[in-house]
Amino acid sequence: MVKGVLEDEVTRGDSTYFNRPGVAVVTWDATSHAVYIEWQGWADSTEFATLLDAGLRALIEHHGSRWLNDSRKMKVIKQSDQDWMDQKFFPRAQAAGLRRVAIVIPKSGLAMMNVEAVAARIPDTQLTVEYFATVEGAREWLTGPDTRIPNGSEMHPIS
């Protein structure tokens, strides 16, 4: 576990993997068979790494391939955290089986720019990332058929 995060913030008994009020809650969403992160605000670097690692643990434990990121209340992501996510987190998540990421659009324009910057650095042949206005729309897409063609391009864009 990352230093500085209290042990009781990271649990596994009830499918909750991280819970820090005002930061985020990470759970396994049985409905969409996906890691579900509900952002509640800003995360410092330790919290950011810990909650993403908690999501990765959930993905591995459930042999999952889907991730639902409810970013509506997300705040900005520090550049160093964006770099860590790109260089350290995504390679591990993809090796663990992550293939589809649904992102519910942040209300903050700056947070959205951060999310887009991180997503733009992910090779699209390895991971499909789509944006949604609602959690329901994101779940529907995640549970629907994978529309990828073997060369990595989409059959049709989903808006």
VOTI-136734 format. One line per field, with one value per residue (C-alpha): residue number from 1; residue in one letter; x, y, z. Coordinates in Angstrom, 3 decimals, padded with zeros to 6 digits, m for minus. Example, Ala and Ser with C-alpha at 12.3 -4.5 7.8 and 13.67 -1.06 7.14 Angstrom:
residues 2
n c(1,2)
res c(A,S)
xx c(012.300,013.670)
yy c(m004.500,m001.060)
zz c(007.800,007.140)
end
This chain:
residues 159
n c(1,2,3,4,5,6,7,8,9,10,11,12,13,14,15,16,17,18,19,20,21,22,23,24,25,26,27,28,29,30,31,32,33,34,35,36,37,38,39,40,41,42,43,44,45,46,47,48,49,50,51,52,53,54,55,56,57,58,59,60,61,62,63,64,65,66,67,68,69,70,71,72,73,74,75,76,77,78,79,80,81,82,83,84,85,86,87,88,89,90,91,92,93,94,95,96,97,98,99,100,101,102,103,104,105,106,107,108,109,110,111,112,113,114,115,116,117,118,119,120,121,122,123,124,125,126,127,128,129,130,131,132,133,134,135,136,137,138,139,140,141,142,143,144,145,146,147,148,149,150,151,152,153,154,155,156,157,158,159)
res c(M,V,K,G,V,L,E,D,E,V,T,R,G,D,S,T,Y,F,N,R,P,G,V,A,V,V,T,W,D,A,T,S,H,A,V,Y,I,E,W,Q,G,W,A,D,S,T,E,F,A,T,L,L,D,A,G,L,R,A,L,I,E,H,H,G,S,R,W,L,N,D,S,R,K,M,K,V,I,K,Q,S,D,Q,D,W,M,D,Q,K,F,F,P,R,A,Q,A,A,G,L,R,R,V,A,I,V,I,P,K,S,G,L,A,M,M,N,V,E,A,V,A,A,R,I,P,D,T,Q,L,T,V,E,Y,F,A,T,V,E,G,A,R,E,W,L,T,G,P,D,T,R,I,P,N,G,S,E,M,H,P,I,S)
xx c(000.000,001.141,002.408,000.149,m003.186,m005.047,m005.635,m009.418,m009.676,m008.769,m011.145,m012.349,m015.146,m018.178,m016.655,m015.364,m011.662,m011.077,m013.283,m012.112,m014.932,m014.262,m011.766,m013.247,m014.894,m013.619,m015.900,m016.554,m019.763,m021.449,m024.001,m021.443,m018.737,m016.391,m014.228,m016.271,m014.619,m016.891,m014.747,m015.831,m013.169,m009.429,m006.869,m003.296,m000.600,m000.709,m004.503,m004.450,m002.004,m003.722,m007.212,m006.032,m004.070,m007.245,m009.121,m006.397,m006.691,m010.461,m009.884,m007.465,m009.594,m012.664,m010.759,m012.277,m011.599,m013.830,m013.466,m016.174,m014.784,m017.510,m015.516,m018.347,m016.921,m013.275,m010.900,m007.643,m004.962,m001.417,000.966,003.179,000.125,m000.832,002.708,002.599,m000.727,000.609,003.972,003.186,m000.539,m001.831,000.829,m000.028,m003.780,m003.527,m001.333,m004.055,m006.700,m008.142,m009.670,m012.590,m012.831,m016.020,m015.537,m018.421,m017.425,m016.148,m018.078,m014.741,m013.385,m009.812,m010.356,m011.770,m008.651,m006.541,m008.603,m008.372,m004.611,m004.091,m006.444,m004.744,m001.458,m002.995,m002.499,m006.032,m005.119,m004.822,m007.671,m011.034,m011.943,m015.358,m016.926,m020.473,m022.751,m024.286,m023.304,m026.228,m024.927,m021.455,m022.816,m024.885,m021.828,m019.648,m022.158,m022.838,m020.898,m017.318,m017.441,m013.702,m012.415,m009.180,m007.024,m008.093,m010.524,m014.135,m017.042,m019.007,m018.372,m020.582,m021.524)
yy c(000.000,003.547,005.349,007.998,006.327,004.891,001.144,001.513,003.467,000.358,m002.564,m005.575,m007.209,m005.659,m005.057,m001.644,m001.342,002.299,004.808,008.261,010.810,013.872,011.982,008.821,005.459,002.421,m000.607,m003.620,m002.981,m006.364,m004.822,m003.880,m006.315,m003.360,m001.460,001.586,004.775,007.511,010.616,013.007,015.676,016.120,013.423,014.106,011.956,009.299,009.028,009.027,006.116,004.224,004.440,003.424,000.523,m000.463,m000.476,m002.600,m005.055,m005.279,m005.826,m008.676,m010.308,m010.330,m011.216,m008.086,m006.109,m003.051,000.199,002.813,006.171,008.513,011.722,014.231,015.551,014.965,017.873,018.488,015.804,016.962,016.548,014.186,012.007,012.028,010.910,008.156,006.939,006.850,005.257,002.976,002.389,001.757,m000.815,m002.814,m002.454,m003.583,m006.536,m007.438,m007.497,m003.960,m003.448,m001.001,002.260,004.314,007.851,009.967,013.508,015.770,018.966,020.802,021.780,021.631,018.130,017.086,018.422,016.312,013.190,013.712,014.299,010.997,009.075,010.516,008.853,005.362,003.397,002.779,m000.690,m001.775,m000.054,001.410,004.631,006.249,009.339,009.599,012.190,009.694,006.639,004.777,005.428,004.293,001.061,000.354,000.679,m001.432,m004.274,m004.120,m005.926,m004.915,m003.190,m003.284,m004.637,m006.660,m003.801,m001.652,000.723,001.132,m000.104,002.949,005.670,005.776,009.196)
zz c(000.000,m000.679,002.407,003.868,003.136,006.081,006.090,006.555,003.294,001.316,001.903,m000.036,001.933,000.205,m003.243,m002.097,m002.817,m001.870,m000.082,000.871,001.179,m000.921,m003.103,m004.647,m004.117,m006.041,m006.274,m008.461,m010.415,m010.871,m013.264,m015.893,m014.760,m014.439,m012.031,m011.043,m009.819,m008.554,m008.285,m005.548,m005.857,m005.941,m005.130,m004.066,m005.675,m002.957,m003.093,m006.905,m007.083,m004.270,m005.770,m009.242,m007.739,m005.861,m009.174,m010.723,m007.822,m008.438,m012.163,m011.441,m008.728,m010.975,m014.170,m015.677,m018.836,m018.269,m016.360,m015.657,m014.597,m013.283,m013.598,m013.160,m009.871,m010.727,m010.305,m012.150,m012.389,m011.697,m014.640,m012.630,m011.895,m015.595,m016.446,m013.782,m015.148,m018.701,m017.891,m014.942,m014.502,m018.034,m018.948,m015.799,m016.358,m019.970,m018.963,m016.421,m019.182,m019.344,m022.801,m022.505,m020.557,m020.282,m018.997,m017.749,m018.689,m015.885,m015.159,m014.929,m018.325,m017.033,m015.630,m019.015,m020.734,m018.320,m019.018,m022.783,m022.572,m020.751,m023.069,m026.160,m025.162,m025.062,m028.289,m029.619,m030.814,m027.182,m025.417,m026.412,m024.589,m024.994,m023.356,m022.003,m020.438,m017.994,m015.964,m017.524,m021.038,m020.016,m018.484,m021.585,m023.806,m021.502,m021.430,m025.161,m027.854,m028.540,m031.933,m032.540,m035.822,m035.508,m036.888,m033.919,m035.612,m034.625,m036.727,m035.727,m033.170,m030.115,m028.852)
end
